[in-house]
Amino acid sequence: MTDLVRTIRECVDADLRIVCITC
């Protein structure tokens, strides 16, 4: 489950820089 949380957090960071499509 920790991996999922990390992925979501990284997704948010990417959204700020570039649209996250892998979300």
Steps between C-alpha positions, in 0.01 A plus 500: 500500500793731565596470133156620397520804727843583361371470144211736570734750665737490204202536267395822674854637471505413131161666450652827620778469239337294224159342456507155663354242263629193683281591796 
